[in-house]
């Protein structure tokens, strides 16, 4: 039996470990939030949140309102600054680390909990054009990922002791995830794991599931209360818009090819873009180990089922935007932490060797990501705007053609002559090319501009190429 001093040292060590991970999480998600990096989606959601505060609920009806309402709360509290708009999503990132700690600890103990929070905090989740963790921007994903993790924790608590209050909390988490982004509705799949656990007492379990479902619907609809009499129309619009979006597809560049309906493996291609292929294999491999070695535990099954459901959703969906695979990351980090823990607990050196080999590429990726956070600086469109201003090309009489996020540049250069389009126009003063957007634009051919107008001068602005035309 451990002595009192030994128990005290153990507790102190755990407190230190938790505080250290919390510091890392706060740093990773909150450091230098006010540095400008562009994102078309972020501009839309920031504008929508500001409109909500003015009583205008007519914008961005294609997505549910909860995440934008949360961004609006930060906007109001902080005076509308960039930091104010980003602080709520950043705090959601920190809270997700806390929830994942609790989830993984229930699966495989304290060490797994610490590893889950650490993996979530130090690994990049940077799909799309901005090399920053997704929750460092004012977008819908941070609340979605937090509430989906909360749904797993709530399901674990129901599996431990099913009570009406715990079923209701589960419904609240599912409803909040869905009210942040419709993808969150997939979190309801955790109820299946609970029905399986309680199959011998199926009647109270079914009643609990119905209660959770009813609460989730109420929470989802409650997010539309500020819309007043327009709420029913807004709910119909969000569903219809998403169905229409799936029908028309969205052009994406995957492995050098353009697809309106990308192949099923596209989410993993996007994930490997920032995790690297060795890191991707290590993370998914250890998650598989965690799922297989701990499947017998009731606390693990909701986590595994959620990851499987989200995996099926992103693979089968006709739409595969780079950020759509973000829903995989919280359960993936938790299961990978469980896998690392079980490998380290195995007798002999084989488990430790496998864990070390899997950890190596993830450590390299994490170190690079934290270094990027530490050196966060203005990027892309901010640099391009400064360059154009310095060259005297930011006036209304200077036509600047943008193959990228024209609105981002227009906001940085108000009153300037920002235009779009791929037709060759030799009267333009400059051509700004964002390769992450231009590779999806029909007719975006720089060589044709050079052949018709001359080479001019090319200046780099982070990932952007600014062609100063002769």
Steps between C-alpha positions, in 0.01 A plus 500: 500500500646842404606720786343840560807690371502286185130568439560870560789506250288314247219752534742791476650350186156469343414857583826619343432291188149640465618858546777449246256367238259784574778754446590334169134504392455868586821585316410293193153645464531853638851629429496809275139457390492856371754441223323520166474193286232480237211262466196561285281298734622691803411832340149374428444371854643813662268714289205276583573517873517880482171503308337285768587765757321758282192281486564389141450122470484480122866413437668161454175304523677195357636415844331478844554801727642375831871533418441845351305603810799397711733700276259792537531476879876542473454778246274691740725445801818603320382786286510319168877458475656200328603360838148545634353308209753220532510462877186284536615243238845500665345433841296223340832348396630513858175352634517222240839405642341480847211287374730265308706455817185387681393275210834321462548468878174306519630273224854424621594707803674826584792459260265452207310811601814712507615364164161567340498863614861537389447349155201726439696806612833450325406339169396736221144492374555728206288396201457760230711800424610641837783313680346548845299266719135517401383618842729805480251652254145626541330214316229246579728204556627574853155483668408199286808306612452597864137390512571176313765416763249592772255253344752217545563597862127520566451156342774357722320637804172347386673165450636524854162583655201572277281768654253739332727794581798334327291407198385864482861623515583270212212648300622849583847423362361345181261791449773758557734323254225494237410864567865593437519316168264239356782246494461484878184293456728199446591514871158345570656169397645463852148416615532167317789400724288578806203301371736206450634533854148506642348239266386286793311797638392631165184679609664756734788531251258572217323756718834664573588508131166661418562757775846577360357533151225735615746717694735517201218624276398760759861624531538520123177696458579722799804631311254651252296688761672834421365466144147551627226438244763424234631198691295231316610636164863513616488136613359391165764705318796344681385148412413577139820694440715213621309252279546728199868543584545123501327475161714763328831397660799722560818504291806397698858429403605158629838347421545743213163427338179703506179330608148633545426187701838395644584132560422331832863513618525880466458571875816303575685679222406833658600375844837379377567849361568626852562179698730343237437143390716346778312709757165402349586129513632531857188679627251268334707192580516571873129589498428158348713337769306687766165397353593132468668459838233681702178424308378290791467813716162670493665843515688434175211394281333844458839645405570229242149519361521877457831475314361226275184703430692818418743300284210355301341844471807675358584209268148461358401866483504640145648819646858487618622845592838492676356593840226236496726234650554712812226303680729197501773665703368511862397131514812410304727674753319335792524151351864551400576599861331180617706304246829655616407427862419135436820451301707643785318278751586177319771280642835489328659755271291439189219733606740778595686465169179519296379798704832678449497441125143630478577801717805613300322652195232653723765666717662651190165631371404634844831679544463670163144602581588649839791685340256644245270612781789660688604697192150588379522804276290677237465288190364472146246773421627737770848482346360538149302806608809660654700424187240657269472804725877547503509479119223761471256252349225521763294782354159477331661561163733200533335180383630206703376163379470238773491127446421418859313658788420837345288605797791451740719733292218747446453541874868560551504756217166680521431715199746313281422361156478130589348292221462131422486294184742296293480686167835654406501873576831671425370831638506354853774622732549167673381142513482334843499120484407278792596149383262334745210675324633549147546125452118471517425789261428424137721705270744613770809486278790723604697401190229649278525832687878503467482417130253781435622768741866424572668342800516803727624441856389220732513560875410240762260584782504184708325242281365769264674603178457868416567562129579869447410537136713717266 
